[in-house]
Amino acid sequence: MRFVTVKHEAGPFVGLMDADGNKVLPLNRVEEARTGQKSFPSSMLECITLGDNFIEQVNGLLDWVYRDGKADSFYIPLDEADLLAPIPRPDKNIFCVGKNYAEHAIEMGSAADIPEHVMVFTKAPTSVIGPNEIILNHQNVTGQLDYEGELAVIIGQKGRAISKEEALDYVFGYTILNDVTARDLQAQHKQFFIGKSLDTTCPIGPWIVHKSMIDNPNQLAIETRVNGEVRQSSNTENFIFPIEEVISVLSAGMTLEPGDIIATGTPAGVGKGFKPPKFLKPGDQIEITIEKIGTLKNTIEVNN
């Protein structure tokens, strides 16, 4: 199941993307036809909070809609709607793991920069946008806008002191995140928050793939292209700290909650790592593809 948040003329809704990625099934529209009630929550965050009950309800809905061949009458073509970020406004800052691929740590410094412990910073919720939305070029504040393709984990249930052995049980699903970064601001402030949190610098999407569709999130191919040129190409099997360890470390003394987003780090090949650097320019198109999930596309604002 691939869950989406959709902007539609009838109002935003939570839906299911079809297998081809061309049309979406609005959950409440179908539920109203089946039971006379719109019993699904109106936001993805609320749906995730329902946990297994939400998935059971969706499965029941799918059984009904496909049993009698009703599906085609309910699906909405994507050309009649727009995908938003799956969670358009997270309740918290996005957790981000830094330098979780050894080759990226080296390209940003040296082998001495490979971390011994999980390194975490955050991005503000106001930085989030969805697929195909424009990333502001922010040329008034930065001349070094960079991309970082990442696998993102969506937490599905509340927990603290989560063991590595149980960590994936707390996951709802997975999506793609572009940790767009103003490298010069990052250097000036000697920390990451401002350089990571400019408006529109956290594209997420195009959907959340439920964990049942991904056997091993620590073994997924990841690739980033800029204007068609492959810049990053790796696999999450190259994580220094696998997802189970990241969740365990974050939750050791801090409560994780449904809808929390964890960006798991970016591979080598960021713009700053090239000599000379290849920072993003107005009009550049960034495409991040992760195996078993899909492709997240965004374009840098063109100056008027």
C-alpha positions in Angstrom: 0.0 0.0 0.0 1.2 3.5 -1.0 -0.5 6.2 1.0 -0.8 9.8 -0.4 -2.1 13.1 0.7 -3.9 14.7 -2.2 -5.0 18.3 -3.0 -8.3 18.1 -5.0 -11.0 20.5 -5.9 -13.3 18.7 -3.5 -10.7 19.3 -0.7 -7.6 17.5 0.5 -7.9 13.8 1.3 -5.8 10.7 2.2 -5.8 8.1 -0.5 -4.1 5.0 -1.9 -2.0 5.2 -5.1 -2.7 2.6 -7.7 0.1 0.2 -8.8 0.9 2.3 -11.9 1.1 5.6 -10.0 -1.5 7.2 -12.3 -4.6 7.4 -10.2 -5.5 7.5 -6.5 -8.3 5.9 -4.4 -9.9 8.4 -2.0 -10.5 6.5 1.2 -13.4 8.4 2.6 -15.2 8.7 -0.7 -15.2 4.9 -0.9 -16.0 4.4 2.8 -19.0 6.7 2.4 -20.3 4.6 -0.5 -19.8 1.4 1.5 -21.1 2.5 4.9 -22.7 5.9 4.5 -20.0 7.4 6.8 -16.6 9.1 6.2 -14.9 7.2 9.1 -11.3 7.7 8.0 -9.5 10.7 9.6 -8.9 13.6 7.3 -5.1 13.8 7.7 -2.3 11.3 7.3 -1.0 12.0 10.8 -4.3 11.0 12.3 -4.5 7.9 10.1 -1.0 6.8 11.2 -1.9 7.3 14.8 -4.6 4.7 14.5 -1.9 2.1 14.0 -3.0 -1.4 12.9 -6.6 -0.5 13.1 -6.1 1.9 10.2 -4.4 -0.8 8.1 -7.2 -3.3 8.9 -9.8 -0.7 7.9 -8.1 0.0 4.6 -7.8 -3.8 3.8 -11.5 -4.2 4.5 -12.2 -1.3 2.1 -10.1 -2.7 -0.6 -11.8 -6.1 -0.3 -15.1 -4.4 -0.8 -14.2 -2.1 -3.7 -12.5 -4.9 -5.7 -15.0 -7.7 -4.9 -17.6 -6.4 -7.3 -15.4 -4.5 -9.7 -16.3 -1.1 -8.4 -12.7 0.3 -8.2 -12.6 2.1 -11.5 -15.6 4.3 -10.5 -13.8 5.6 -7.4 -10.3 6.2 -8.6 -9.3 9.8 -9.4 -6.7 10.4 -12.2 -3.6 12.3 -11.0 -4.1 14.8 -13.7 -7.2 16.0 -11.8 -5.4 16.3 -8.5 -2.0 17.2 -7.0 0.1 15.2 -4.6 1.1 17.0 -1.4 3.9 15.9 1.0 2.5 12.7 2.6 2.6 14.6 5.9 2.2 18.2 4.8 3.0 19.7 8.2 4.8 17.4 10.7 4.1 18.0 14.4 7.8 18.1 15.1 11.1 18.9 13.5 12.3 16.2 11.1 15.1 14.0 12.7 18.1 13.8 10.3 21.0 11.4 10.6 24.3 13.0 9.5 27.2 11.3 7.8 25.6 7.9 7.7 27.5 6.7 4.6 31.3 6.5 5.0 32.0 7.8 1.5 29.8 10.9 2.2 31.7 11.6 5.4 35.0 11.4 3.6 33.8 13.7 0.7 32.8 16.3 3.3 36.1 16.0 5.1 38.3 12.9 5.6 38.2 9.4 7.0 38.6 11.0 10.4 35.0 12.4 9.9 33.4 9.0 9.8 31.3 9.1 13.0 31.6 6.6 15.8 28.1 7.4 17.1 24.8 8.3 15.5 24.9 12.0 14.6 21.5 13.8 14.5 20.3 17.3 13.6 16.8 18.5 12.6 14.9 20.4 10.0 12.0 22.7 10.7 8.4 21.5 9.8 8.0 24.8 7.8 10.7 23.5 5.3 8.4 20.6 4.1 7.0 20.6 0.5 5.6 17.8 -1.7 6.6 16.2 -5.0 6.8 18.4 -8.1 6.7 21.6 -5.9 9.2 24.4 -6.5 12.2 24.7 -4.2 12.9 28.4 -3.6 16.4 29.3 -4.8 16.9 31.6 -1.7 19.5 33.6 -3.6 19.1 36.5 -1.2 20.6 34.3 1.6 22.7 31.5 0.0 24.8 30.9 -3.0 25.5 27.2 -2.1 22.2 25.4 -2.3 22.8 21.6 -2.3 20.8 18.4 -2.6 20.9 15.2 -0.5 18.8 12.2 -1.5 17.7 10.1 1.5 15.4 7.3 2.6 13.0 8.5 5.3 11.4 6.4 8.0 7.9 7.2 9.2 7.3 6.1 12.8 4.0 4.3 13.4 3.6 3.9 17.1 4.7 5.6 20.3 7.8 4.3 22.1 10.8 5.0 24.3 13.8 2.9 25.0 13.1 0.8 21.9 15.5 -2.1 21.4 17.2 -2.7 18.0 15.4 -6.1 17.8 12.0 -4.4 18.0 12.7 -1.2 16.2 11.1 -2.0 12.9 7.9 -2.9 14.7 7.5 0.8 15.5 7.8 1.8 11.8 4.7 2.7 9.7 6.4 3.0 6.4 9.0 4.6 4.2 9.3 7.6 1.8 11.9 9.7 0.0 13.3 13.0 1.4 15.6 15.6 -0.2 17.6 17.2 2.6 18.3 20.4 0.6 21.0 22.4 2.4 22.5 25.9 2.2 26.2 24.9 2.7 27.4 28.5 3.3 24.8 29.0 6.0 25.8 25.7 7.5 29.4 26.8 7.7 28.7 30.3 9.0 26.5 29.2 11.9 28.8 26.2 12.9 25.7 24.0 13.2 23.1 22.7 10.8 19.6 24.0 11.8 19.5 27.3 9.8 21.2 25.9 6.7 18.9 22.9 6.7 15.6 24.7 7.5 15.0 27.3 4.8 11.5 27.3 3.5 10.8 24.6 0.8 14.1 22.8 1.5 12.6 19.5 2.7 10.7 17.9 -0.2 9.1 14.6 0.9 7.2 12.0 -1.1 5.7 11.1 -3.4 4.0 8.7 -1.0 4.5 6.6 2.1 5.1 2.9 1.2 3.7 0.8 4.0 6.4 -1.3 5.8 4.7 -4.6 4.6 5.9 -3.8 1.1 9.6 -3.5 2.1 11.3 -6.6 3.6 14.6 -5.0 4.3 14.9 -1.1 4.4 18.6 -1.5 4.9 19.0 -2.9 1.4 17.5 -0.5 -1.1 19.2 1.1 -4.1 19.2 4.9 -4.0 20.0 7.3 -6.8 19.9 11.1 -7.3 19.9 12.8 -10.7 20.3 16.5 -11.4 19.1 17.5 -14.9 19.4 13.8 -15.8 23.0 13.5 -14.6 23.6 10.8 -12.0 25.1 12.5 -8.9 24.5 9.9 -6.2 24.3 6.1 -6.6 24.4 3.8 -3.6 22.5 1.4 -1.5 21.2 1.6 2.1 23.2 -1.5 2.8 26.0 1.0 3.1 24.6 2.7 6.1 27.1 3.1 9.0 24.1 2.9 11.4 21.2 0.8 10.2 17.7 1.9 10.8 17.2 -0.3 13.8 20.2 1.3 15.5 19.1 4.8 14.7 15.6 4.2 16.1 17.1 2.6 19.2 19.5 5.5 19.8 16.9 8.2 19.2 14.4 6.6 21.6 16.8 5.8 24.3 15.7 8.7 26.4 13.2 10.5 24.1 9.7 9.4 23.1 9.1 8.8 19.4 5.6 9.3 18.3 3.4 8.3 15.3 4.2 10.5 12.3 7.7 11.3 13.4 10.0 11.5 10.3 13.6 10.2 10.4 15.8 11.0 7.4 18.5 8.3 7.4 21.4 10.1 5.8 22.7 10.8 2.2 25.3 8.9 0.1 28.4 10.4 -1.5 27.9 12.6 -4.5 26.4 15.8 -3.1 27.2 19.0 -4.9 29.7 20.2 -2.3 31.7 17.0 -2.7 32.7 17.7 -6.4 35.8 19.7 -7.3 34.7 22.3 -8.2 31.4 22.1 -6.4 28.2 21.5 -8.3 25.7 23.6 -6.4 22.1 23.9 -7.5 21.1 26.6 -9.9 17.7 28.1 -10.9 15.8 25.7 -13.1 17.7 22.6 -12.0 15.5 19.5 -11.7 16.4 17.0 -8.9 15.1 13.4 -9.1 15.7 11.0 -6.2 14.8 7.3 -6.8 14.7 4.7 -4.2 14.1 1.0 -4.9 10.6 -0.2 -4.0 9.4 3.3 -3.3 9.5 5.5 -6.4 10.9 8.9 -7.5 10.7 12.3 -5.9 11.0 15.2 -8.3 11.4 18.9 -7.6 12.7 21.9 -9.5 14.7 24.9 -8.3 12.9 28.2 -8.6 13.7 30.2 -11.8 14.2 33.9 -11.2 11.6 36.2 -12.8 
